[in-house]
Amino acid sequence: MFAIIQTGGKQYRVKEGDVLIIEKLPQAVGETVVFEQVFLISDEAGEKVQIGVPTVAGAKVEGKILAQERSKKVSVVKYKPKVRYRRRVGHRQEQTRVQVVGIKG
C-alpha cells in the first residue's frame, strides 16, 4: 500500500517503512507526526485506488521523527566585474528525517 502526501509545499510517494527527508517540522525527535493532506491511496497492484478531490476524506499517514538535521552547505557567490564587488554566502537548509509508520484510509 502506498500514498501520495503533501508537506512543506512538496508531494511525496510513501509506503510503510520509508524514510523521508522533508522540510523542518516543529516536533522533537521520537515524536509522532500525522500527515492529513493525502491525495491518493492505492495498493501495490493498483486495483484499489482512492483519489481525493483534492484530498482523500479521513485518510492520514503517520510517521515517527528520527532526526532533526541540516543539509549540505550550498555556496552562493555574488560578483560584479570592474567594481571590486565580491560576496560569498553559505546556506544549510534545516530538514527532518521521518519514517512512515502507517497509512490509514
PAZAPA-4460 file (N, C-alpha, C; in steps of 0.05 Angstrom, whole numbers, plus 32768, in hexadecimal, padded with zeros to 4 digits):
% residues 105
    n_x    n_y    n_z   ca_x   ca_y   ca_z    c_x    c_y    c_z   seq   type   mol
   8011   7FE9   8000   8000   8000   8000   8012   8019   8000     1      M     A
   800B   802C   7FEF   801A   8045   7FEF   8007   805D   7FEE     2      F     A
   8012   8074   7FF4   8002   808D   7FF4   8012   80A4   7FE9     3      A     A
   8004   80B8   7FE0   8011   80D1   7FD8   8008   80E7   7FEB     4      I     A
   801C   80F3   7FF9   8016   8107   800D   8024   8121   8006     5      I     A
   801B   8136   8013   8027   8150   800F   8031   815B   802A     6      Q     A
   8049   8165   802B   8054   8172   8042   806A   8185   8039     7      T     A
   806B   819C   8045   8080   81AF   803E   807E   81B9   8021     8      G     A
   8066   81B9   8016   8063   81C2   7FFA   806B   81AE   7FE5     9      G     A
   8072   8196   7FED   807B   8181   7FDA   806A   8168   7FDE    10      K     A
   8068   8158   7FC9   8059   813F   7FCA   806D   8127   7FCA    11      Q     A
   8066   8113   7FDA   8077   80FB   7FDD   8066   80E2   7FD9    12      Y     A
   8072   80CE   7FCC   8065   80B3   7FCA   8072   80A3   7FE1    13      R     A
   8061   8099   7FF3   806B   808B   800B   805D   8070   800E    14      V     A
   806B   805E   801B   805F   8045   8024   806B   803F   8040    15      K     A
   805F   802C   804D   8067   8026   8069   8085   801E   8069    16      E     A
   8093   8029   807C   80B0   8023   807F   80C2   8036   8071    17      G     A
   80B8   8047   805F   80C8   805A   8051   80D4   806F   8064    18      D     A
   80EC   8079   805E   80F8   808E   806D   80F9   80A6   805A    19      V     A
   80ED   80BD   8062   80EC   80D5   8052   80FD   80EB   805E    20      L     A
   8109   80FB   804D   8116   8114   8056   8105   812B   804C    21      I     A
   80F8   8139   805F   80E5   814E   8057   80EC   8168   8064    22      I     A
   80DD   817D   805E   80E1   8197   806A   80DE   8195   8089    23      E     A
   80EB   81A6   8098   80EC   81A5   80B5   80D0   81A5   80C1    24      K     A
   80CB   8193   80D4   80B2   8192   80E3   80B8   819A   8100    25      L     A
   80A4   81A6   810E   80AA   81B0   8129   80AB   819A   813F    26      P     A
   80A3   8182   813A   80A3   816D   814E   80BF   8164   8155    27      Q     A
   80C2   8158   816C   80DC   814E   8175   80E2   8132   816B    28      A     A
   80FB   8129   816E   8102   810E   8166   80F4   80FA   8176    29      V     A
   80E9   80E5   8169   80DA   80D0   8177   80BC   80D4   8177    30      G     A
   80B3   80EC   8171   8096   80F2   8172   8089   80E8   8158    31      E     A
   806F   80E6   8159   805F   80DD   8142   8053   80F5   8134    32      T     A
   8054   80F4   8119   8049   810A   8109   8034   80FD   80F6    33      V     A
   801E   810C   80F2   8008   8102   80E1   8005   8115   80C9    34      V     A
   8006   8109   80B1   8002   8118   8098   7FE6   8113   808F    35      F     A
   7FD6   8129   808F   7FBA   8126   8088   7FB3   812E   806B    36      E     A
   7FC6   813A   805D   7FC2   8140   8041   7FCB   8129   8030    37      Q     A
   7FB9   8116   802D   7FBE   80FD   801D   7FAE   8100   8003    38      V     A
   7FBC   80FF   7FED   7FAF   8103   7FD3   7FA7   80E9   7FC6    39      F     A
   7FB5   80D3   7FCC   7FAF   80B9   7FC0   7FB8   80A3   7FD2    40      L     A
   7FA7   808E   7FD3   7FAF   8075   7FE1   7FA9   805E   7FCE    41      I     A
   7FBD   804C   7FCC   7FBA   8035   7FB9   7FC9   801D   7FC4    42      S     A
   7FC1   8005   7FBB   7FD0   7FED   7FC1   7FE6   7FEB   7FAB    43      D     A
   7FF8   7FD9   7FAF   800F   7FD6   7F9D   8006   7FCE   7F80    44      E     A
   7FF1   7FBE   7F7E   7FE8   7FB5   7F64   7FD8   7FCA   7F55    45      A     A
   7FCE   7FDE   7F64   7FBE   7FF3   7F57   7FA1   7FEC   7F54    46      G     A
   7F98   7FD8   7F62   7F7C   7FD0   7F60   7F69   7FE1   7F71    47      E     A
   7F71   7FE6   7F8A   7F61   7FF6   7F9C   7F6E   8012   7F9E    48      K     A
   7F63   8025   7F8F   7F6E   8040   7F8E   7F5A   8054   7F99    49      V     A
   7F62   8065   7FAB   7F51   807B   7FB5   7F5F   8095   7FAD    50      Q     A
   7F51   80A5   7F9D   7F5C   80BE   7F94   7F4C   80D4   7FA1    51      I     A
   7F59   80E7   7FAD   7F4C   80FC   7FBC   7F43   8113   7FAA    52      G     A
   7F30   8123   7FB4   7F27   813B   7FA6   7F27   8152   7FB9    53      V     A
   7F3C   8160   7FBF   7F58   815B   7FB7   7F65   8146   7FCA    54      P     A
   7F5A   8141   7FE2   7F66   812E   7FF4   7F52   8117   7FFA    55      T     A
   7F5D   8101   8002   7F4C   80EA   8009   7F41   80EF   8025    56      V     A
   7F26   80EE   8028   7F19   80F4   8041   7F20   80DF   8056    57      A     A
   7F29   80E7   806D   7F2E   80D5   8083   7F48   80C6   8082    58      G     A
   7F58   80CB   806D   7F71   80BD   806A   7F88   80CC   8078    59      A     A
   7F9A   80BD   8083   7FB2   80C9   808F   7FC9   80B6   808E    60      K     A
   7FE1   80C2   808F   7FFA   80B3   808F   8009   80BA   80A9    61      V     A
   8010   80A6   80B8   801F   80AB   80D1   803C   80A6   80CD    62      E     A
   804D   80B6   80DA   8069   80B3   80D9   8077   80B8   80F3    63      G     A
   808F   80AF   80F6   809E   80B3   810E   80B7   80C3   8107    64      K     A
   80BD   80D8   8116   80D4   80E9   8110   80ED   80DB   811A    65      I     A
   8100   80D6   8108   8119   80C9   810E   812F   80DD   8115    66      L     A
   8130   80F4   8107   8146   8108   810C   813E   8123   8102    67      A     A
   8149   8137   810F   8148   8153   8105   8164   815A   80FC    68      Q     A
   8168   8160   80E3   8183   8163   80D9   8184   817A   80C5    69      E     A
   819B   817E   80B9   819F   8193   80A5   81AC   8187   808C    70      R     A
   81A4   8192   8075   81AE   8187   805C   81CB   8190   8057    71      S     A
   81D6   8188   8040   81F1   8190   8039   81F1   81AE   8033    72      K     A
   8208   81BA   8036   820B   81D7   8032   820A   81DE   8014    73      K     A
   81FB   81F3   800F   81F9   81FD   7FF4   8207   8218   7FF4    74      V     A
   821B   821C   7FE2   8229   8235   7FE1   821D   8247   7FCC    75      S     A
   821A   8261   7FD3   820F   8275   7FC1   8224   828A   7FBE    76      V     A
   822B   8290   7FA5   8240   82A4   7FA0   8233   82BA   7F8F    77      V     A
   8236   82D3   7F98   822D   82EB   7F89   8246   82F9   7F7F    78      K     A
   8246   8301   7F66   825E   830D   7F5A   8255   8321   7F45    79      Y     A
   8261   8339   7F47   825C   834E   7F32   8278   8356   7F27    80      K     A
   827B   8352   7F0D   8295   8359   7F02   829B   8377   7F03    81      P     A
   82B4   837E   7F05   82BF   839A   7F03   82B7   83AB   7F1A    82      K     A
   82AA   83A0   7F2F   82A1   83B1   7F46   82AE   83A8   7F60    83      V     A
   82BD   8391   7F5F   82C8   8385   7F77   82B3   837C   7F8B    84      R     A
   829D   8372   7F81   8287   8369   7F92   8287   834A   7F91    85      Y     A
   828C   833E   7FA8   828A   8321   7FAA   827E   831A   7FC5    86      R     A
   826A   8309   7FC5   825E   8300   7FDE   825B   82E2   7FDC    87      R     A
   8261   82D5   7FF3   825F   82B8   7FF4   824E   82B1   800C    88      R     A
   8239   82A2   8008   8226   829B   801D   8221   827D   801B    89      V     A
   821F   8270   8032   8218   8254   8033   81FC   8250   8041    90      G     A
   81EE   823B   8039   81D4   8235   8045   81D1   8217   8049    91      H     A
   81C6   8210   8060   81BF   81F4   8066   81A2   81F3   806E    92      R     A
   8192   81E5   805E   8175   81E2   8063   8170   81CF   807A    93      Q     A
   815F   81D6   808D   8157   81C4   80A2   8142   81B0   8098    94      E     A
   8145   8197   80A0   8133   8182   8096   812E   816E   80AB    95      Q     A
   8119   815E   80A7   8110   8149   80BA   8110   812E   80AC    96      T     A
   811B   811A   80BA   811A   80FF   80B0   8103   80F0   80BD    97      R     A
   80F0   80E6   80AD   80D8   80DA   80B7   80D5   80BE   80AC    98      V     A
   80CD   80AB   80BD   80C7   808F   80B4   80A9   808C   80B4    99      Q     A
   809E   8082   809E   8081   807D   809C   807A   8064   80AC   100      V     A
   8067   8067   80BE   805F   8051   80D0   8046   8044   80C5   101      V     A
   8033   8054   80BC   801A   8048   80B3   800A   8059   80A0   102      G     A
   7FFA   804D   808F   7FE9   805B   807D   7FCC   8052   8083   103      I     A
   7FBB   8065   808A   7F9F   805F   8091   7F8D   806E   807E   104      K     A
   7F7B   8060   8072   7F69   806D   805F   7F52   805D   805A   105      G     A
***
